């Protein structure tokens, strides 16, 4: 029996958040500490094996409430079904024959939910990779992120940008330019893997209580951007400019300036978005200890540069008081 396994890692945005959905630029890294994984194997019929996120049995009613807060009403099942649907439709549109072989699919993820580390898109990316391997289908790396994004935007109705999916497809340290002319002409932007050894020592802190759902953040911002609200338009342009500067800083290993750019990234975001005070508290705590900090994604986790282990140890101790987990991201 043929069995394939596929996975996709969490990601952290270093610069440009949240301009990726607004023809901006970003620099992001894979976070290999966490991943979503799917296993696909031959089966007489198409079957999706429910994961822990889709459980329907609880010891107490309070457990059900907490599960819904964490995983929503549908868990990961809707992501799986929507991904399979989109994959099949893409193959049909390209004249790719999938034959008659059915499959069983099981999935799991240890990516923390609702803390801005791209857990949902990781599940979708893993599903696409698993199905591509199972059916022997190749989809171009530059095209795949857009297909993954459309699962959430068009199938489920979650507003989002391309950054997460590009980083999860390309992996490592990724520079992304979502220039409007490129997107409208090709359907994708300009994506470039940078040398991962250019990275300074990073830290990530994430909340262990619940945070924001990315679609909520983007929905308000999208409406304001489409109205061409000057503050939002100018912010997106400045965020893209930070990424251009940041790329040069990495190439020159100018981490001092890169740190300032990360701080500025957060300040711009704070000027146009209503932020959860718990997440702002995380940024302030980091800055009070002399390290930079910006959102790693939609909210619930922050990322920055922390060059010494002594400072990292202090950070970890202080963040524990806020019920936050602090770790060094594995990009390699």
N, C-alpha and C positions, 0 to 999 in steps of 0.2 A: 504494500500500500504506500502510495506516494504521500509524503508529509513535508510541508514547507513551514518555516518559521520566519517571521519578519518583525522588525521593531522600528520605533522612532523615538528619539530622545526629547526631553524637555528643552526649552530654549530660554535665554535671557537676552533682552534687548539692551545694548550698551548706550547707543546714541540714536536719536531720531524719533523715538516713541513720542506721540502716536502718529507720525506723519505718513506711515506706510500706506494708509488707505486714502491718502490725499495727494498722491503724486509726489511724495517726498523721497527721502533717503533714510536708510537705517544701517547700523552695524550691530550684528547679533552673534551670539555664540551658542553652540549646542551645550546642553548640561547633561552629561552622561551619567550623572548620579541617579537619574530617574528616567524611566522609559515606559512606553506602551508596547505590548507585544501581542501578535496574533499567531495562531497555529491553524493551518488549513490542511485538510487531508481528504482523500477520496471517500465518498459516502454515497449511498444509493439515492439520497435526496438532499436538497439544500437545507441545512440545519445551522442555526446559530445557538451556541451553548451559552447560556446566561452566565455572567460573571458576578462577582460580589456586589458590583454597582447596581445590579438589576434584581437583587433579592426581594422576595415577597413574603418572607417569613421572619417575624420579629418576636423577641421574648416579651417586650413591653411596648405599649403604644408610643411611649416617648422615643423609643428607638426608631420607629417609623418616621416620626417627625424630624429627628436629626438626620435620618437618611435622605429625606426629601430636601432638607435645607442644603445638604452637601451635594447630592447627585441630581436634584431636580425630580420631576415626576416620571421621567423616562430613563434615567441613568445613562448608560452608554449605548443602549440598544438602538435608539433612533439614529445615532451616529453610524453604527454598523450597517443598518439597513439602507440608510441614505447613501452611504459610500458604495455599497454593492450595486445599488440602482444606478448611480452615476457612472461607475466603472463599466457596467454592461452597456449603458446608452452610448458612452464614448466609443467603445469597441464597435458597436453597431454602426455608428456614424462614420467610422474609419474603415468599414468593411472587414473587420477582424473577426474571424470565426472562432468562437469559444467551444465549439463542439457540444457534446451531450454530457460531458462529465460533471456530475454534481459534487458538492463538497459539504463538509461540516467545518464550521469555524468556531474557535473559542478564542477569547481575548482576555487580557488582564492589563492593568496599569498600576504603577506605584507613584505616578506623578501627582503631587498634592493638588487638590481641586480648588478652583476659584482663587488662586493666588497669583495669576498672571504668568504662569510658566508653560502655557500652551498645551494643557492636557488634552483638550478636545481635539485639536488639530493633530496631535500625536497619534491618537487612536485612528483617525481617518487616514493619515499617512501610512500607518502600519497596515491597515486594511488594503490600501491600494498596492503596497509593496507585496503583500502576501498573495493577492490575486494575480498580480503581474507574474510572480514566480510560478504560481500554480498553473496558469494557462500559457506561460511562455510568451507573454506580451511585453513589448518594450514601449514605454512612453517617455519622450524626451524630458530631460531634467528641467529644462526651462518651461515646459508646458505643464508638468505635473502639479506645481504649486497652485496654478490657477484652477485646475480641476478640483483640487482638494478644497480650495477656498469656496468654490461654487457649491460644494456639498453643504456647507454651513449657510451661505448666503441665500442660495436659491432653493435648496431642498428643505432647510430647517427654518430659515428666516432670521439668522443671527448675523448682525452687521459686524464686519471685521476687515482686516487688511491682509496683505500678502506676506508680511514679514515672517510670521510664525512658520508658514508652510515652506517658504523658500529656505529658511534656516534648517528646517527639519529634513528637507530633501537634499540640500547641498552639504550640510553638517560642517562642524568645525567653526572657524571664524569667517563670517560672511559679510561682505559689503554689498548693499542693494541700492540700486537707483531705479525708482519707479516713475521716471520721467513720463509725462503725459503723452508726448509724441510717440515714445517707444511702446507704451501700453496700448494706445489706440491703433498703432500700426501692426504690432506683432502679437498683442495679447499678453505680453510679459515684458518685464523690465530688463535691466542689465545687472547680472548677478556675478559676483566674483569671490572666489575663495582666497582669503589672505593667509599668509603663513601664521600658523597658530603659535609659533614660538615668539611672535611679536607681542603677545599679550602680557600685560603686567599681572602680578598676583591679584586675583579677584576674590571677593567674598559675596555671598548671597544670604540675605536674611528673609525668611518668610513666616507669615503668621500661621499659627496652628488653629486659630479660630477662623470663622468664615469671612470672606472679603467680597469683592465685587465680581459680577459676571460681565465679561468684556463687552457683550452686545449692548448692555445698558449704558456703558460709558460711551460707546461709539454712536449710539442712536441720537443722543442729544448733540454731540459734536458734529455729526453728519448734517443734521438739520441746520445748524448754525453756519457750517461751511458752505452748504448749498445756497444759503441766503447771502453768502459772501460777506459775512460779518467781518469787518476789518481786523479786529483783534485776532480772530481765528485764522484768517488768511495770512496775516503777517507772522503769526506764531509758527504756522506750518512751513513757511519760507525760511524762517530763522532756524528751525529744527533741521531742515535739510542742509542748511549751511554749516551747522555744527558737525554733521557727518562728514562733509567734505574736509573740514579742518581736522576732524578726528582721524580720518584715514591717514593723512600726512603725519600726524602725531605718532600713530602706531608705526608707520614705516621708519620714522626717525627715532623711535623709542622715547619720545618726549612725553613721559607719563604725567609730569606735573601739569602740563597744559591740558592733557586728556582728562585729568581729574576735574579741572575747572570746567571743561566742556560738559562733563557728566552732571556736575552741579547745576550748570546753566540749563541743561535739558529739563531737569526737574522744575526749576524756577519758571520756565516757560509754560510747562504743563500746568503748574499751579495757577498761573495767570489766566488760563482759559477754561479750566475744569474745576468742578466742585469735588474736592478730594476728601476721602474718608479720614477723619482726624487720627484714627489708629495708624494709618499708613504714613501720614505726615509725621507722627510721633517717631516712627522708625527712622525716617530721614534725619530728623533733628537729633536723635540719639547718636546716629553715626557721625554726623558733622561735629557734634560736641566732643567726639573722640578723635577728631582730626582727620577723618577719612571722608571721601566723597560718597555721594549716594544719589541714585535716581531710581525711578520705577523700572523693574525688570519687564513689566508688561502692563496689563490693565489695572493692576492693584493687588495688594496683598503680599508682594515681595519686592525687595529692593536689591540693587547690585551696585558695587563700587570697587575701588582699588584699596587694598590693604596690604602693604608691602612687608610688614614685620609680623612674626608670629606672636610677639608680645602684645601688640595692639589687637591682633585677631583674638587672642585669648580673652582680653578685656571686653572686646565686643560681644563675644559669645556669652560671657557671664552677665553682661548688662541686658542683652536681648532676651535672655531667659526670663528676666523679671517681667517682660512684656508678653510672655508666652510666644516667643518667636524662636525658630530654629535657624541657626547660623552655620554655614558650611562653606568649604572651598569647592567651587564647581570644577568638575573634571571635563575639560574640553577635548582632551586627547583620547 
